[in-house]
Amino acid sequence: MALATRPEQRDKQSRETQRPARPRTAVGRLWQSTIGKKTVMAVSGLFMLLYLIAHMAGNLKVFFGPDDMNSYAHWLRTLGEPVLHHEWGLWIMRVGLVAAVVAHGVAAYQLSRRDIAARPVKYVHRHRTSYAARTMRWGGVILALFIVWHILDLTTGTVNPNGEYGRPYENIVATFSTWYGNVIYFVAMIAVGLHIRHGFFSAAQTLGAGSPTRDRALKAAANGLALVLTLGFLSVPIGVIIGVVE
């Protein structure tokens, strides 16, 4: 007759069965940790920030007329030639951007769920936080939806009936000649500004750049970047509205 398993042994076996398997690789262990997810958010966020700066600079070419803007768009498609085939460089950037957006979103969602699980009971007294910090989650959702709209509007032309393939200047004028195109863009760019204002400072803290002596400068840089990017992006639809771009 087999010996009965002791209750202590059964409890230990049950806990070991329920405990999630420890990742075998250093990358897996880093991803499972809170600091690892915050690092992924910080690095992917800075990558997207660099993309936004370059994208805004490219958008401002619209003020120099259709020839400059359309030539810039053609140059993007030939980036890397002759080493790379036509549009390969552009697609490499797109894939990298999508990977950064997905990594950023997944890490943010998992950190949010982990934070909720650690605090199942809400605080009696709410801590005072900035408007940008309180709306980071909804700002991320708005930006994710806007990216889909932006692609369908100015890349594929699916929701831009007056757009022309390969003619970005004309497509910009067409989309910002509609009230809904302007409303969607304005809301999204304000969300971008708030996201950058809070996210840049948080990323700097995560990557170890913050300190009592540098925090003020980092906050000023975050505010300056958010303001410049927001105004830079919004200047394009405003230019169409007032007739500077036509």
N, C-alpha and C positions, 0 to 999 in steps of 0.2 A: 504494500500500500504506500503511495507516494506521500511524502511529508507535506503538510499544508504550508502554504507560503505565509510568512508573517505579515501582519498589517503594515509594519514599517517598510518592509521590502516591496509590498504592493504599491504603497504610496510613492516610493522612490521610483519604481518602474513606470508608474503613471505619469509622474512629473517629467521623466526623461523622454517618454513617448510624446507628450504634449509640447515639449520645448522645441522651438524651431532649430533646424540644423544650422550649425555655425558655418558660414561661408569658408571655402577652402583657400580662396585666393585673397591677397591683400586688397585688391580692388573691390572684391565683394564685401569684405569686412569694412572697408572705408565707406562704401555706399550704404551699408546698414546703419552706420553711426550718424548721429545728428550733425556733427561737425562735417562729415563727409558730404551729406546732402546740402548743407549750407555752402560748402566750397563749390559744389557743382552749380548751385544757383549763382554764386558770385562770379565764377569764371564764365559761365554761359551768358550771364547778364552783361558782363563787360564786352564779350564778343558781339552781342547784339547792339550794344551801345556804339561800338566802332562802326558797325554796319549802318546804324542810323545816321551817324555823322557823315559817312561817305554818301549815303542815299540823299540826305538833305542837300549836300553840296552839288550833287548831280541834278537834283530837282530845280535848283536855282538857275540852271542854264536856260530854263524856260523864259527868263526875262531877257535873254539875248536873241530870241527869235526862233522860228521853227528849224532853220538850218543848223544852228548850234545844238539845239536839243536833240534833233533826230540824228545828227552825226555822232553825238555822245552815245545814244542808244545803239547805233551801229557799231561803235568802238567796243562797247560791252560785249557784243556778240562775237567779236573777233579777238577778244582778250586771250592771250596765250598762244596765238598763231605765230609761226607755223608748227610749233611744238605740239599744241593741242588742236584738235579739229574745231570746226566752226561751232560756236556756242558751248563747247565743253567747259571752258573756264567759267562761263556764266552759270552752268548747271552745277559745277563743283561748289560755287558760292551758295547757290540755292539749297543744295543738299546739306551743306554745313550749317546754314541758317536754320533749316527745318530741324536738324539734329539739336541745335542749341535751344530752339523754342520748346521742343519736346522734353529735353532734359530739364530745362528750367521749370516747365509746368509740372512735370511728374514730381520733381524734388519739392516744389512748393506745396503740392497737394499732400504728399506724404508727410511733410513737416507739419502741415496744418492738422492732419488727422492725428499725428503723434501728440501734438500740443493739446488737442481736445481730449484725447485719452488720458493724458496726464492731469488734466483739470476737468473732471466730469461735472463738478459743481461750479457754476459761474461765480465770479467775484461779487461780493455784496457792493463794494465801491469800485466803480470803473476808474481805471488809471487814465489820466489825461494824456492823450496822444494826438499827433498831428492828423489833419484831415487825410493827407496822403497815406499815412500809416494805416489808418482805419479802413481805407478803401483799396488797399493793395490787391486784395482778393478779387473784388469786382472789377478793378482796373485791368487785371490780368485776363478776366473773362471777356471784357470789352475788346481788348487788344487781339485776343485769339479770334473773335468773331470778325473784327475789322480786317485781319490778315486774309481771311477767306474772301471777304467782300472785295478787298483791294486787288487780289489776284484775278477774281472774276471780272472786275471793272477795268483795270488798266493793263493786265497781262493777256488774258484770254478774250476780253471784250464781251463776255457772255451777258453782263448786265449793263453794258454800255452800247445801246443800239446805234448811236451816232459815231462810234469809234471806228478807226481804220487800223488794220494790222500793220505793224512796223512803223507807225507814225505817232509816237508818244505825245508830241506837241499837240496835235489835233485831238488826241484822246483826252488829254488833260483839259483842254478848253471845253470839250464836249461834256465831260463829267461834272465840271464845276460851273457849267451853265444851267445845271438843274438844282433845285432847292434841296432835294433829298441827298444829292451827292455832297453838297456843302455841309449839311447838318451832320451826316455820318462822319465826315472827315474832321470837322471841328470837335465833335465829342471824342473821337479817337485820339486826336492830337493833344487835347487837354489831359486825357487819361495817360498818354505817353509822358507828358511833362511831370505829372504827379508821381508816376511810377519811377521815373529816373531820379526825381528829387529825393525820394526815400530809398530807392534801391541802390543808388551809387554810394551813399554813405554807409548803408548796411554791408555792401560788398567790401568796401574798404576796411570795415571793422573785422569782417570774417577773414580777410586775407592778411590781417595783422598790420595794416597801414595806420590804424587809428592810435591815437595817444592823447593825453590831456593837452599837449601843446599843439597837436595837429588837427584836432577835431573841429575847431572853428574854421580853419582853412578848408577842410574837407566838406563841411556843410556849405561854405560859400561856393566851392567848386560845384557841388551838387545842385545848388540853386541856380548858378550861372549856366551850367549845362542844360538844365531843364528849361530855363527861360529861352536860351538861344535856339535850342532844337524846336521848341514849341512855336516860337515866332517864325523861325526859318521855314518850317513846314506849312504854317498857316499863311505865310506870305504868298504862296502860290495860288490858293483859291481866292484870296483877297485881291490879288492882281487880276484874276479873271473877272471877278465881280465888278471892280472899278474900271475895267477896260484897258488896263496897262498891258495885259496879255490877251490877245484876241486873234 
